[in-house]
Amino acid sequence: MEDDNSPEVAAWVAAENKVTFGYLDKISYRPQLKDRLTKLLNYPKFGSPTRRGDWFIFSKNDGLQNQSVQYIQKGLDGSPEVLLDPNKFSADGTSQLGGFSLSQSGKYVAYGISEGGSDWRDFYVLDVATKKPLTDHLEWVKFSGASWIGDQGFFYNRYPQPESGKKMAGKNDYQKIYYHKVGTPQSDDKLIYEDNEHPQRRQSVGVTEDQRFETLSVSDSSAGKRGDSILYRELAQGDKPFTPIVAEIGDDSYGIIDDVRGKFLIETNHGAPNGKVVLYDPQTKTWKDILPEKPEPLQSTSTVGGKLFATYLTDVVTRAYVYSLDGKLENEIKLPGPGTAGGFGGRNDDKFLFYSFTSFNYPPTIFKYDIATRTSSMHSPAGSRDCRSRRERWRMSITTPRGGRR
């Protein structure tokens, strides 16, 4: 199957489909099962909001849409307006949203489009005020997001253009990092980082929220290593080489959470299989445990509103905690019960954040957590009915036709 366009491969796929669908089409209750699943899935689904200034951006799926639509509204009680509808990317619905990154103030969105399920992305820039795309068009992007510097431009990863006819089957080597300035052609993009001695390595550049540091992460799964190395440099230093924090790629993973007055909060499993959070001082090159390893696995970390949020997996359920930036436990976030929670993202000038919670008998629900009062409240997205009635309808929807519960 090295040549996926060969007549032999096409004939084999056709034969496999004939056998598969010949069997599936004989299942007598298949239409009823499809109808039941369709009814269960046909309800509005919302994503947690993201704030930029007075504006909130969130995703919504009316029920059976192929892809969720991105909405924007002013304030939490504003009227939602469509910002970007991925369902309109292609007439046959085979193109999907493959990246969505807001600029620092929310003036622009860099978004990727994937065609036919490919890992390749074409990146575009949307003007949020007009809701119209600009002329920017970036090709040959793969395994990449967009890391903004203010509203001027962003870092992204791309590969060299594949040979003709090898876009979907060719080997991808020599990933490079570029900087794209809004409003300019891709041919003007500035090369930021490359490693021609290790063609199969992957790297990505991030920018700390205060826009002070560029952070570089490098991994190399081809060498059998499960970890990564991390480096940094100050944005004001321009083209100065990156300084290593962890120079060699090994089996330990490292992820920079944020910087705190010139020091880096880092999540790592170095010497801590369950994960921990450390503070690295680039001046003294010293490490300090902020959240030491626990018996429970560390699931996620983030900094919001000047606090450090961390979730752990305890007895197969999520437990969420709030710490000071120096690691002092302040409180646990009380969740509705045993279940799974996620989100807890935001910015350091936020007064509140959002998280989602769900369990076997609790529908996916968004909560707003007030950092000062340490309280959670159910968030009812604008344009939706009351969240409590949605929850009751969801519970009713999982009742079987004979009245039992699944």
N, C-alpha and C positions, 0 to 999 in steps of 0.2 A: 504493500500500500504506500510505498514511497512516492509514487506518482498518483495523487488523488484524482487526477483528471483522466486517467487511462480508461479505455473501454472495459477492461477486465474488472476494475474497481466498480464502475457504474453497474455492470451486470451483477456483481456480487451484492451490492446494496439493494438492487431491485429484487433479487431472489430472497434476501433476508426480509424485506418489507412484505413480500408476498406471503411468506410463512407466518410472520408476526401478525399482520392484520387479518389473515385468513383465520387465525385462532381467535383473536380478540372479537372479531365480528360475529362469532358464534355464541358469545356469552349473552344469554337471554336478558339478564338483569342489568346489562351495561347502560342502556338509556336511563333507567330509573336511578342508577347510582350517579350518573352525570347530572341529572336533574336535581337530585338531593344536594350534591356538593355545590352546584351552582347557586341554589337558594341559600346555603349556609355562608357562602363567600360574598353574597350580594348585599353588602352593607358598607357605609362610608368608612374609610380608613384614613387617619390623619398621622402625620409625622410631627415630631416636636419642633416648635418654632426656634428660629435663630434670629437674634437681634442685631441690627445695625442702626444706631441712632434711635429715632422714633419708629423705625420700620421693623416689622417682623415678617420673616419668610418661612413658609412651611409647605409641606407636601400634602396632597389629598388625592385619594382615589375614590370616585363615586361609588364603586362597588365592583364592577367587572371590567374596568378599563385595563388595557394591556399594561399601561405605565401610569404611575402617579404624576399628577400635574403640580408644578411649583406655583404657589400663590404668594402675594405680597399684600400687606395691609398696614395702615398707620395706627399704631397703638394696638393693644390687645382687643379693643372693642370696635376697631375699624372695619370697613367693608372690604372683604377679600377681592383682589383682582388677579386674573391670570397673568403670571410673569413669563412662564415658559411651559409649553405643552409638548412633551416628547411624543405624544401620539400623532402629532402632525409632521414628524420628521420624514416619514415615508408613507406612500399610499398603501403599501401592503403591510405596514406595521412591523417590519423586520429591523428597523433602525431604533436604537434605544439610547437613553441618556447614559453616558459613560464618564461622569465627572461633573461636579457642580461646586464652584469655589467662588465665594464673595470676596471682593476687594476690601481693603481695610475699612473704608467708610461705607461700603455698600453701593458705591457708584456704578460698579461694573460686576458682571458675573462671567467667569471663564467656565465654559461648559464643553464637554466632549460628546461626540456622537459615534456610536459603534454600529456598524452595518452587518446584519446577518449573524450576530453573535460573535463577531471577531474581537480579538484583543486589541486590534488597531483602533485608535481614536483620531478623529479629526476635531481639533479644538477651535472654538469660536469665542467671541467676546460680545456680551449683550449689554447694552446701555439700559440700566434699571429704570431710569426716569421715563424714557420713551418706549421701553420694552421692545426695542428693535436691535437686531444684531449689527455690529460694526463690520468693517471690511476685513478684519483680522481672520486669517484662516491658516492653521498650523497642521501640517501633515506628518505622518510617520511617528506619531506619539503612541507609546505603549508602556503599560505599568507606571503610570504617572498621574499625578494631580497637578494643581497649579498653586504655587506658593507666592502670594502677592507681596510686593514692596509698595506699601501705600496703595494708591490708585493708579500708579504710573505703569506698572508692568508686573510680570511674574516669572518665576523659574519653572521649568518643566523638563521632562526627559524625552528624548527621541532617539531613534536608531537611524542609520544610513538608509536611504531609499533602497528597497529590495530590487533584485534583478527582475526584469520583465517576466511575468508569469509565475513568480515565486512569492508573491505577497502573502499567500496563506500557507505555503509549505516550506519556505526558505528558513534557514537557521538565522536567528537574530543575535548578532555580536556587536560589540563596541557601542554600548549605550553611552550617550553623552548628555550633559546637562547644559541647557541654554537659558538665556534671559530674553524674554520677549517684551518689548515696549509697545503699549497699546497704540494702535493706529499706524503701525509700521509693517512692512512685508516680512514674512518669515526669513527671507534671504538676508535681512539685516540683523537677525537675532545674534546675540553675543554668546560665544562659547564660554561656559563657566568652568566646566570640569570634564576631563576625560582620562581614561586609563587604558592606553593601547597595549600595555603589557599583560593585561588580564581581560581579554575580550568578552568573557561571559559574566563578569561581575555586574551587579546592578547597584545603582546609587541614586540617591534622592536628596534634594536640598529643601530644607524648611526655613522659615523665618519666625523668630520669637515674636510674641504679640506686641512687645514694646518696640519692635522694628530695630532692635540693636544688633542682633546676631543672625548670621546665616549658620545653619547647622547641616552637616553632611553625614549621611548614613550610607555605609557600603556593605554589601553582602555578597557571598560567593558560594552558592549551593553546589556548583559544579565541582568544587574542591572537597565536598563532603562536610563542609562546616555549617553548623546550624545557627551561628551567631552573626554578629556584625561588628564593624568598627564605627566610631563616631568622631567627628572633627568639627571645628567651628572657626569662624573669624568674624570680626566686627564689620558690619555693613559699611561703616565709614572708612574702613581700610582698603576699599576698592579691590584691586587685583592681588593683594597680599595672599600668599599661600595659606591654606587651611592649617590650623594647629590641631594635632591629634589629642583627643581625650583618651580614647582607646585606639591604639595604632594598629594592632594586629587583629585579623578576623579569626575568631576561635569558635567555641561552642556556646558562648554566653551571649545573650541578647541585651541590647541597650536601647533605650528610647528616651529622648529628651522631652520632658513634660513642659518645662518653662524655665526661664531664668529669673532669679531672685537677686536683685541688686548685683548683677555681674557674676553670680554663681548659678550653676545648673542643677535643677531638680531632674533626676534621671531614674526611670524605672528599669530594673535589671533583675536577672536571675543569677548573677555572678555570686557563687557561694550561697545561693538561696533558691533552691528549686521551686519554691512556692512564690517567689517574687518578693521584691522589697523596693523601697524608694530611698535613694541616697542623694546627698548634696555634694557636688564637685566644685572645688574652688580652683579656678584656672591660675590664680596668682601663686598659690602655695602647692598646687597639684595634690591636694589632699581630699580624701573622701570621708563623709560622715553619714551614718545611718540616720534617716529621718523617720521612716516607717520600717522598722526591722521585720524580718520574715516572721510570719505567723504559721501556725499549724494548718490554717486554711489557705487555699490558693488566692492570690491577688488577681482580681479580674480586670479592673480598670482604674485609672488615675486621671485627674484633671485639676487645674487651678481655675477657680471662678470667684470673683468678688473678694480676692485677697485670701481665699481659703484653699485648702487642699482636700479634694474629695476622693475617696477610695471605696471601691466595692470589693467584697470578698465572697467566695463561694463556701457557705457553711451548711453542711448537711443537705447539699444539693439545692440550696436556696440562696438568693442574693441578700447580703447584709451590706448596708451603705453607711459610711461614717464621714464626719467632717472633722478636719484637723486644722490647726494653725500651720503656717508655712514652715515652722520649725519642728513640726511633728507632734504637737500636743493635742491629744484627743479632746474635742469640744463637745461632740454629741453624736448619737446615732440617729439616722433618719428612719423614723418608724414607717414601715411599709404596710399596706393593707393586710398582709398575711404572708404565709410561705409562697414564694413564687420567684419570678425572674424580673429584675429591673435593669434598665440600661439608660444611657444618655448622660446626664449630669455634666453636660458641656456648657461652655459659655465664655465670657470675657472677664477680665479682671476689674472692669468698671460696672459689671452687672450687680444688681441688687437681688436678683432672683434667677433661678435656673429651672429647666424642665427635665423631667425624666418620665420614662414609661414603665408600666408595671403590668404583668399578666401572670396567670397561673391556669391550672386545669379548669377551675370554675370561676375565673375572673377574667373578663375580656380585656384586650389590650387597651389601657387607659393612660392618658397623659396627665401628669401632676405638675403643679407649679410649686417650687420650694422657695420660701422666703428666707434669705440668709440671716437677716437680723433677728427675726422672731423665731427661727428654727421650726417653722410650721409648713406643712404641705396642704394644698387644696387641689381639688379636682379641676383641671383646666378644660373648659368647654370651648372648643374652637369656634370662632365667629362663623356664622352661617350653618352651624349644626344645632340639633336639638339638645336639650339638657342631657348631660353625660349620664346621669343616673337612669333616665328612661332608656338610653341606648344600652346601658349595661343590662337592664332587665330584659329588653328585647333580645339581646344576645343570648342570655340564659334560656329564654324561651325557644330560641332558634335551634338549640342543641338537643331539644326534646325529640325523641323518636316519634313516628306517627302513631305508635301504640301507647304513648304516654310515658314510657320509661326514659331514663337518662343514660346517655352514653358514658 
